[in-house]
């Protein structure tokens, strides 16, 4: 009887021991994630929950910290330079990303091995913004395709069919009619930001930097384009955006009261309409940008946030695979739209029925957004992001746009030449 009892006790202890080992193997791995955007926080937390359902033996405990924009980028730079204190995963805004790729060995982990199997499904230009040499170091939340938002109600009043606007000359001429018939400007142009300028030069093969990272702000394409924006303003087709840019409260109030008939911004700007311009619900339609010449590109990839894995992570392999699942998988890409209202970096989900399912964005803009986007997927041009990109962007925002369009103290050529000289003189 005692033998049976001892056997039973031993069996029980073995059972408990096995289950303790099993339970230990199920323990979630803590991964720290820094972001400067609360919306990204919710998105990544949701991705962690979905990951854990699909990977019961490889659980992730995502520890999220939401910092201010400047605080995050400064703390990350210090952590990578000092060799301690960096998170496993981190958001880095596109205008800052080049700062973290300096030197022979960046403090970020190449992501090629998780991207390569699905590379043909992506708008790869969005990865080039986070590339150095042959390595990709970041995955974006969206394509950021620059599009035109038209107020169809105002265009109808002027007798303008937006689908007949093919070139920028067409757009200018339509704007003259809109102004004459409705008293409203066709559009607004920023004087302290770069969104009105940048996509239009990229359409034509222009950029802030060339492929070698040298400043080319004073190129003929750039000069001609800025002169066109000034013409729009001088001729009354456009007005300077109230507040100076398209993210000011003054601007949102202006547009919410049908202040202008259109605006071009990246697709991610949809969320600004739904959040801050509710009166325009059902009135706004989304179309490709006009082109400068027939056959040229009708869009460009603008803005963005690259999410990266740092070399200080003790769990680099897991962090990379989780990051790709969150933002690069088919499921994650669909949620980019349904949860954030962004255009996913995977073009193969743009035709998925989920992209037309009812949500706040389809209710506001209709269900044809991704049909349009799919038609221009090969025309969404990328940009050159070298080490001088952060400075180039700042010079355009603070110097060029304001001096040419805001205070009108310099010509387009003068402002761009001065800015380019300063850019290339910088170390």
Residue pairs with C-beta under 8 A, 6 or more apart in sequence:
25 57
26 56
26 57
26 59
27 59
28 52
28 59
28 60
28 61
29 58
29 59
29 60
29 61
29 315
29 318
30 61
30 63
31 60
31 61
31 62
31 63
31 88
31 89
31 313
31 315
31 318
31 319
31 322
32 63
32 65
32 87
32 88
32 89
33 44
33 62
33 63
33 64
33 65
33 87
33 88
33 89
33 90
33 91
34 65
34 67
34 72
34 75
34 76
34 87
34 89
34 90
34 91
35 41
35 44
35 64
35 65
35 66
35 67
35 72
35 90
35 91
36 66
36 67
36 68
36 69
36 71
36 72
36 73
36 91
36 93
37 66
37 91
37 305
38 66
39 340
40 91
40 141
40 305
41 64
41 66
42 339
43 141
43 326
43 335
43 336
43 339
43 340
44 62
44 64
44 326
45 62
45 64
46 335
46 339
47 322
47 325
47 326
47 327
47 332
47 335
48 60
48 61
48 62
48 322
48 326
50 325
50 331
50 332
51 60
51 322
51 325
51 326
52 59
52 60
58 318
60 318
60 322
65 87
67 75
69 93
72 90
72 91
73 92
73 93
73 96
73 99
75 85
76 86
76 87
76 90
76 92
76 100
76 310
77 99
77 100
78 85
79 85
79 86
79 310
79 312
80 86
80 100
80 107
80 108
80 310
80 311
80 312
81 107
83 312
84 312
85 312
86 107
86 310
86 311
86 312
86 313
87 310
87 313
88 309
88 310
88 312
88 313
88 314
88 315
88 319
89 307
89 308
89 309
89 310
89 313
89 319
89 322
89 323
90 307
90 308
90 310
91 305
91 306
91 307
92 100
92 138
92 305
92 306
92 307
92 308
93 304
93 305
94 129
94 130
94 140
94 303
94 304
94 305
94 306
94 385
95 389
95 390
95 393
96 390
97 129
97 130
97 137
97 138
97 306
97 385
97 389
98 385
98 386
98 387
98 388
98 389
98 390
99 387
99 390
100 106
100 107
100 108
100 137
100 308
101 108
101 132
101 137
101 387
102 387
106 132
106 137
106 311
107 310
107 311
107 312
108 137
108 138
108 308
108 309
108 310
108 311
109 137
109 308
109 309
109 310
109 311
109 313
109 316
109 319
109 320
110 135
110 136
110 137
111 135
111 136
111 137
111 138
111 139
111 308
111 309
111 320
111 323
111 324
112 134
112 135
112 136
113 320
114 320
114 321
114 323
114 324
114 328
115 122
115 127
115 136
115 139
115 324
115 328
118 328
118 346
121 346
121 347
121 348
122 328
122 345
122 346
122 347
123 143
123 301
123 345
123 347
123 377
123 380
124 382
125 301
125 380
125 381
125 382
125 383
126 140
126 142
126 143
126 144
126 301
126 304
126 345
126 382
127 136
127 138
127 139
127 140
127 345
128 382
128 385
129 138
129 140
129 301
129 304
129 306
129 382
129 383
129 385
130 136
130 137
130 138
130 139
130 140
130 306
130 308
130 385
131 137
137 306
137 308
138 306
138 307
138 308
139 306
139 307
139 308
139 323
139 324
139 327
139 328
139 345
140 304
140 305
140 306
140 307
140 327
140 345
141 304
141 305
141 307
141 327
141 336
141 340
141 342
141 345
142 266
142 267
142 268
142 304
142 336
142 340
142 342
142 343
142 344
142 345
143 267
143 301
143 342
143 343
143 344
143 345
143 380
144 266
144 267
144 268
144 301
144 302
144 303
144 304
144 343
145 266
145 267
145 299
145 300
145 301
145 302
145 343
145 373
145 376
145 380
146 199
146 264
146 265
146 266
146 267
146 289
146 299
146 300
146 301
146 302
147 264
147 265
147 266
147 267
147 286
147 287
147 288
147 289
147 299
147 372
147 373
148 162
148 262
148 263
148 264
148 286
148 287
148 288
148 289
148 290
149 262
149 263
149 264
149 265
149 269
149 273
149 284
149 285
149 286
150 162
150 261
150 262
150 284
150 285
150 286
150 287
151 258
151 260
151 261
151 262
151 280
151 283
151 284
152 162
152 283
152 284
152 285
153 258
153 283
154 178
154 182
154 184
154 258
154 261
155 161
155 162
155 174
155 178
155 261
155 262
157 181
157 182
158 174
158 177
158 178
158 180
158 181
158 182
158 261
159 177
159 181
160 174
160 177
160 178
162 285
162 287
163 287
164 170
165 171
165 174
165 287
165 290
166 290
166 291
166 294
167 290
167 291
167 292
167 293
167 294
168 200
168 228
168 290
168 291
168 292
170 290
171 186
171 290
172 231
172 232
172 235
172 237
174 186
175 185
175 186
175 187
175 232
175 237
175 238
175 261
176 186
176 235
176 236
176 237
178 184
178 185
178 186
178 261
179 185
179 186
179 236
179 237
182 261
184 258
184 259
184 260
184 261
185 236
185 237
185 238
185 239
185 259
185 260
185 261
186 232
186 237
186 238
186 260
186 261
186 262
187 232
187 237
187 238
187 260
187 261
187 262
187 263
187 264
188 196
188 238
188 239
188 240
188 241
188 242
188 246
188 251
188 254
188 255
188 259
188 260
188 263
189 196
189 229
189 232
189 233
189 238
189 239
189 240
189 241
189 405
190 196
190 197
190 240
190 241
190 244
190 245
190 246
190 401
190 405
191 240
191 241
191 244
191 245
191 401
191 402
191 405
191 406
192 244
192 245
192 397
192 398
192 401
192 402
192 406
193 244
193 245
193 246
193 247
193 397
193 401
194 393
194 396
194 397
194 401
195 245
195 246
195 264
195 265
195 266
195 302
195 303
196 229
196 264
196 401
197 225
197 226
197 229
197 396
197 400
197 401
198 208
198 300
198 302
198 383
198 396
199 264
199 266
199 289
199 299
199 300
199 302
200 225
200 228
200 229
200 289
201 207
201 219
201 221
201 222
201 225
202 297
202 300
202 302
202 381
202 383
203 289
203 291
203 292
203 296
203 297
203 298
203 299
203 300
203 381
204 221
204 225
204 292
204 296
205 221
206 216
206 219
206 221
206 222
206 225
207 216
207 383
207 384
208 215
208 216
208 217
208 383
208 384
208 389
208 392
208 393
208 396
209 215
209 216
209 384
209 385
209 386
209 388
209 389
209 392
210 216
210 384
211 384
212 386
213 384
213 386
213 387
213 388
214 386
214 388
214 424
215 388
215 392
215 420
215 423
215 424
216 222
216 420
217 392
217 395
217 396
217 400
217 416
217 419
217 420
217 423
218 413
218 416
218 417
218 419
218 420
222 416
223 412
223 413
223 416
226 400
226 404
226 412
226 415
226 416
227 412
229 238
229 405
230 404
230 405
230 412
231 237
232 238
233 239
233 240
233 405
238 260
239 260
240 405
240 406
241 248
241 251
241 254
242 248
242 250
242 251
242 253
242 254
242 259
243 249
243 250
243 251
244 402
244 406
245 251
246 263
246 265
246 269
246 272
247 272
249 276
252 272
252 276
252 277
254 260
255 263
255 277
255 280
256 276
256 277
256 278
256 279
256 280
257 279
258 279
258 280
258 283
264 289
265 272
266 301
266 302
266 303
267 286
267 342
267 343
267 369
267 373
268 303
268 340
268 341
268 342
268 343
270 286
270 341
270 361
270 364
270 365
271 340
271 341
273 280
273 284
273 364
273 365
274 281
274 341
274 360
274 361
274 364
280 364
281 363
281 364
282 364
284 364
284 365
285 365
285 366
286 365
286 368
286 369
286 372
287 372
288 298
288 299
288 372
288 375
288 376
288 379
289 298
289 299
289 300
290 298
291 297
291 298
297 379
297 380
297 381
298 376
298 379
299 376
299 379
299 380
299 381
300 380
300 381
300 382
300 383
301 380
301 381
301 382
301 383
302 383
307 323
307 326
307 327
309 316
309 319
309 320
309 323
313 319
325 331
325 332
326 332
327 333
327 336
327 345
328 345
328 346
330 346
330 348
330 349
330 352
333 344
333 345
333 346
333 349
334 344
334 349
334 352
334 354
334 355
336 342
336 343
336 344
336 345
337 343
337 344
337 349
337 354
337 355
337 361
337 370
338 354
338 357
338 359
341 360
341 361
343 350
343 370
343 373
344 350
347 374
347 377
349 355
350 370
350 373
350 374
350 377
351 370
351 374
355 369
355 370
356 362
356 367
356 370
361 369
362 369
388 423
388 424
388 426
391 423
391 426
392 419
392 423
395 419
395 422
395 423
396 419
399 415
399 418
399 419
400 415
400 416
400 419
403 409
403 410
403 415
404 410
404 411
404 412
404 415
410 418
